[in-house]
Amino acid sequence: MDTTQRTDQQRSADRRRRELLEAADRVVLRDGPQASMNAIAAEAGITKPILYRHFGDKGGLYAALAKRHTDALLDSLRAALDAPADRRERVESTLDTYLAAIEARPQVYRFLMHPAEGGQGGDQGFDVGKHSAPLLRRMGEELAQVIEERLDLGPNSQQLARVWGHGIVGMMHAAGDWWLGERPCSRAELVRSLADLLWGRLAAAGDKIGGPGF
């Protein structure tokens, strides 16, 4: 098989994978954590064994969907951090970007972060509980890298940046989960309150010399 043929086959496989992920997304938007392999296969117009052939198992499909949505969220968070505004505005914008994302697609958020109690059509659903922690760890490491690159935290800056990164992500996740379920205040009020909590130490830290600034 020549290189051109292999490339064409890979493009076709990648396109088909994207189509299947889009079908899965439609089911997740409809069913949330109750999304099942049976329902996704039916939405895609294929049999469940073909779906397994592309993703291996339910965990493989979940991981592909999680990467798809986490990549998009991280892109949005980076854009908020890079916006031409003062530091306090960027902190609030970053918090608001996360909360706006989970508010806009609550079924996707619940699918990614909450285990299903059972699937549909004889399927047992996705065991997403064991997968949500790695998503939060990835976000924590990404934010830690941003903090370490931009802020002068003094001795042990890398370790402190990781503490801050994971701590901020944990705070956003826990507060956002509670807020999405109970809606005790407006999103703007929650953003201001969380920014107030973070602001003291963030305001005191200087920009790292040679870094992009924060």
C-alpha positions as CSV (number, residue, x, y, z in Angstrom):
1,M,0.0,0.0,0.0
2,D,1.5,3.3,-1.0
3,T,1.7,6.4,1.2
4,T,-1.1,8.3,-0.7
5,Q,-3.5,5.4,-0.2
6,R,-2.7,5.1,3.5
7,T,-3.2,8.9,3.9
8,D,-6.6,8.7,2.2
9,Q,-7.6,5.8,4.4
10,Q,-6.5,7.7,7.5
11,R,-8.5,10.8,6.5
12,S,-11.6,8.7,5.8
13,A,-11.2,7.0,9.2
14,D,-10.7,10.4,11.0
15,R,-13.8,11.8,9.2
16,R,-15.9,8.8,10.2
17,R,-14.7,9.1,13.8
18,R,-15.7,12.8,13.9
19,E,-19.1,11.8,12.5
20,L,-19.6,9.2,15.2
21,L,-18.5,11.7,17.9
22,E,-21.0,14.2,16.6
23,A,-23.7,11.5,16.8
24,A,-22.6,10.8,20.4
25,D,-22.8,14.5,21.2
26,R,-26.4,14.6,20.0
27,V,-27.3,11.7,22.3
28,V,-25.4,13.2,25.3
29,L,-27.3,16.6,24.8
30,R,-30.5,14.7,24.9
31,D,-29.8,12.0,27.5
32,G,-27.0,13.4,29.7
33,P,-25.4,10.8,31.9
34,Q,-27.9,8.2,30.8
35,A,-26.4,8.2,27.3
36,S,-25.8,4.6,26.2
37,M,-23.8,2.8,23.5
38,N,-27.1,1.5,22.1
39,A,-28.6,4.9,21.8
40,I,-25.4,6.4,20.2
41,A,-25.1,3.5,17.7
42,A,-28.8,4.0,16.7
43,E,-28.2,7.8,16.3
44,A,-25.3,7.1,14.1
45,G,-27.2,4.5,12.0
46,I,-24.8,1.7,12.8
47,T,-24.7,-1.4,15.0
48,K,-23.0,-1.4,18.4
49,P,-20.2,-3.7,17.3
50,I,-19.2,-1.2,14.7
51,L,-19.1,1.5,17.3
52,Y,-16.9,-0.7,19.5
53,R,-14.6,-1.2,16.5
54,H,-13.9,2.6,16.3
55,F,-13.5,3.2,20.1
56,G,-12.8,-0.1,21.7
57,D,-15.4,0.1,24.5
58,K,-17.6,2.6,26.4
59,G,-14.5,3.9,28.2
60,G,-12.8,4.6,24.8
61,L,-15.8,6.5,23.5
62,Y,-16.1,8.5,26.8
63,A,-12.4,9.4,26.6
64,A,-12.8,10.6,23.1
65,L,-15.8,12.8,24.0
66,A,-14.1,14.1,27.1
67,K,-11.0,15.1,25.1
68,R,-13.2,16.8,22.5
69,H,-15.1,18.9,25.1
70,T,-12.1,19.5,27.4
71,D,-10.0,20.7,24.4
72,A,-12.7,23.2,23.5
73,L,-13.1,24.4,27.1
74,L,-9.3,24.8,27.6
75,D,-9.1,26.9,24.4
76,S,-11.8,29.2,25.7
77,L,-10.1,29.5,29.1
78,R,-6.8,30.4,27.4
79,A,-8.5,33.0,25.3
80,A,-9.9,34.6,28.5
81,L,-6.5,34.6,30.2
82,D,-4.9,36.2,27.1
83,A,-7.6,38.9,26.7
84,P,-6.3,42.5,26.7
85,A,-7.6,43.5,30.1
86,D,-6.3,44.0,33.6
87,R,-5.6,41.1,35.9
88,R,-8.8,41.2,37.9
89,E,-10.9,41.4,34.7
90,R,-9.1,38.4,33.3
91,V,-9.6,36.4,36.5
92,E,-13.3,37.1,36.4
93,S,-13.5,36.4,32.7
94,T,-11.8,33.0,33.2
95,L,-14.2,32.0,36.0
96,D,-17.1,33.2,33.9
97,T,-16.0,31.3,30.9
98,Y,-16.0,28.0,32.8
99,L,-19.4,28.7,34.4
100,A,-20.9,29.8,31.1
101,A,-19.7,26.6,29.5
102,I,-21.4,24.3,32.0
103,E,-24.5,26.4,32.1
104,A,-24.8,26.4,28.3
105,R,-24.5,22.6,28.0
106,P,-25.5,21.1,31.4
107,Q,-26.3,17.7,30.0
108,V,-22.7,17.5,28.6
109,Y,-21.3,18.6,31.9
110,R,-23.3,16.0,33.8
111,F,-22.3,13.3,31.3
112,L,-18.6,14.2,31.8
113,M,-18.6,14.7,35.6
114,H,-21.4,12.5,37.0
115,P,-21.7,8.7,36.8
116,A,-24.8,7.2,35.2
117,E,-27.1,5.3,37.4
118,G,-28.1,3.1,34.4
119,G,-28.3,3.2,30.7
120,Q,-31.0,2.9,28.1
121,G,-32.1,0.0,26.0
122,G,-30.4,-2.7,28.1
123,D,-27.1,-0.9,28.1
124,Q,-25.6,-0.2,31.6
125,G,-24.5,3.3,30.6
126,F,-21.1,4.9,31.0
127,D,-19.1,4.4,34.2
128,V,-17.9,8.0,34.0
129,G,-17.2,8.4,37.7
130,K,-13.7,6.9,37.4
131,H,-12.9,9.1,34.4
132,S,-13.9,12.6,35.7
133,A,-10.9,12.9,38.1
134,P,-8.4,12.7,35.2
135,L,-10.2,15.5,33.4
136,L,-9.9,17.8,36.5
137,R,-6.3,16.8,36.9
138,R,-5.6,17.8,33.3
139,M,-7.3,21.2,33.8
140,G,-5.3,21.7,37.0
141,E,-2.0,20.9,35.3
142,E,-2.8,23.2,32.4
143,L,-3.7,26.1,34.7
144,A,-0.6,25.4,36.8
145,Q,1.5,25.8,33.7
146,V,-0.1,29.1,32.9
147,I,0.5,30.4,36.4
148,E,4.1,29.2,36.5
149,E,4.8,30.9,33.2
150,R,3.3,34.2,34.1
151,L,3.6,34.9,37.8
152,D,6.7,35.3,40.0
153,L,5.9,33.1,43.0
154,G,9.4,33.1,44.5
155,P,11.1,29.9,45.7
156,N,9.5,26.6,44.8
157,S,7.4,28.5,42.2
158,Q,6.7,25.3,40.2
159,Q,5.3,23.5,43.2
160,L,3.3,26.5,44.3
161,A,1.9,27.0,40.8
162,R,0.6,23.4,40.8
163,V,-1.0,23.9,44.2
164,W,-2.7,27.0,42.9
165,G,-3.7,25.4,39.6
166,H,-5.3,22.3,41.1
167,G,-6.8,24.3,43.9
168,I,-8.5,26.8,41.6
169,V,-9.8,24.1,39.3
170,G,-11.2,22.2,42.3
171,M,-12.9,25.4,43.6
172,M,-14.4,26.1,40.1
173,H,-15.6,22.6,39.8
174,A,-17.1,22.3,43.3
175,A,-18.7,25.7,43.3
176,G,-20.0,25.3,39.7
177,D,-21.5,21.9,40.4
178,W,-23.3,23.3,43.4
179,W,-24.4,26.4,41.6
180,L,-25.7,24.5,38.5
181,G,-27.8,22.3,40.7
182,E,-29.3,24.9,43.0
183,R,-29.0,28.2,41.2
184,P,-28.7,30.2,44.5
185,C,-27.4,33.3,42.8
186,S,-26.7,34.7,39.4
187,R,-23.6,33.7,37.5
188,A,-22.2,37.2,37.8
189,E,-22.6,37.1,41.6
190,L,-20.9,33.8,41.8
191,V,-18.0,35.0,39.6
192,R,-17.5,38.1,41.8
193,S,-17.5,36.0,45.0
194,L,-15.0,33.4,43.7
195,A,-12.8,36.2,42.3
196,D,-12.8,37.9,45.7
197,L,-11.7,34.7,47.3
198,L,-8.8,34.3,44.9
199,W,-7.8,37.9,44.5
200,G,-5.7,38.7,47.6
201,R,-2.7,36.5,46.7
202,L,-3.2,36.9,43.0
203,A,-3.1,40.6,43.3
204,A,0.1,40.5,45.3
205,A,2.1,38.3,42.9
206,G,4.3,40.1,40.4
207,D,4.6,39.2,36.7
208,K,7.4,36.8,35.9
209,I,10.3,38.5,34.2
210,G,10.3,37.6,30.5
211,G,6.9,36.0,30.7
212,P,3.7,37.0,28.9
213,G,2.3,38.6,32.0
214,F,-0.9,37.9,33.9
